[in-house]
Amino acid sequence: MGRKPKTKTERQKNEEAKNKKPNENKMIPRLRGIRDILPDEYRYWDLVLNKAESMIKYYGFLRTETPVLENVALYERSTGKQTDIVSKEMYTFIDRDNERVALRPEATPGLVRSYIEHGMFSLPMQPVKLYWIGNLFRREKPQAGRYRQFSQIDLEIFGEAGAVADAQIILIGYNLFKELQIDAQVQINSIGCPNCRPEYVKKLIEYYKQRPVRNKLCPDCKKRLIKNPLRLLDCKEESCVNARAAAPQIIDHLCEECRDHFVKVLEYLDELNVVYTLNPFLVRGLDYYNRTVFEFWSEDSEQGRQDALGGGGRYDYLVEYMGGRPTPACGWGIGAERMILKIKEKNIPLVDANQPNIFVAQLGEASKRKAMNFFEELRRRGYKAAQNFVKDNLKAQLELANKLAVKLTLILGQKEMMDGTILIRDMESGMQEVFDFKKVYEELDKRLK
Ligand code: AMP
């Protein structure tokens, strides 16, 4: 009889990791699935984050930050022990105080904890509308648009049960994609509530237990049938997609309250001209959602979740479940990297609000000092200027000015120093004119208008 192969214990794996020494002479590379963001890419980040923040603030959301490290139990209880995020992807470790900690894999649980811990239910301004921008960590299989450290923009509304809240957060996401010129579509469904869902789940299990259907399921879905049957509906395996075609749809099993709520959400969206697709198979991967669930898909995505741009829903029971007062809530998370990928793919032009339109050039030590002071004065007066004071050669400075596509270059040389003048060069025509230094701001204002 063959021996069962030994699997390594956690301790053995830890020992191995400790003993694995990097080659002393070699650079230590970054970890798999974790990226650097270099200056060239930051232009995209600025665009996305600035747009998102100004949009979200316009609707009255306030920024909140939560810690990267939280107690593991926070995610086990909220996200759910059976979810992929918690059971497979979360980075956890026991710290030196013997505390089980996790790198946050999701933003909502921390925001819920913060809402409860700071007694936000008694804030004068209700509902409480928060937004959050930060890093999340999931040990997923890295691929394009899927990293182990990534960024999300999240927003949450605490304390509003009405359909208007669901519709408004969907509208904000929809508007954000529009403003960034990303073609996105809203996929929406309702997954009911603890009153109506159990009956539906029973029907779903009955359907999937039929032998011909069950035989089509992938090994993961066979497990889901026992642990998390709703998730059978959003499996991306082709055979599971085929198997679900005749599955009962939750929309036909909603209680009256859930149906009313869903109809109202859709009516608001119609009124606001938000284009959406009813997707009976959209369930989202987490335990805490009820009623409305939605995702933002890029126009070219077929199966959705794999490359969804964002998603969210209502979670009316989570705050109470996490130890707070009963508080209806809803929210979404949108991935920054995926938005940036879309902007790059489509070559959407970037407009940099800080793009300089003046370059200050200098020739020689004395004029360099004056030019440095002049540059400071330009900054104080609110002009957008650029320079490279480590270069003394005029040709090299003009080349840089050209690269930066500035409108004017202001040149201070020995002669200008002596005469109290400055040369203004129009970069497009190449024309240069001498001006009294005292009148330079007047002339700039005229030419930059
Ligand atoms: P989720 O929190 O899983 O609902 O994801 C919400 C959004 O976050 C997704 O639609 C993606 O835009 C983004 N996202 C999720 N996981 C990753 C990942 N591993 N890498 C990059 N972006 C991700």
Residues whose N, C-alpha, C, O or C-beta is under 5 A from the ligand:
A	BS01	AMP	E140 G145 R146 Y147 F150 A308 L309 G310 G311 G333 I334 G335 E337 R338
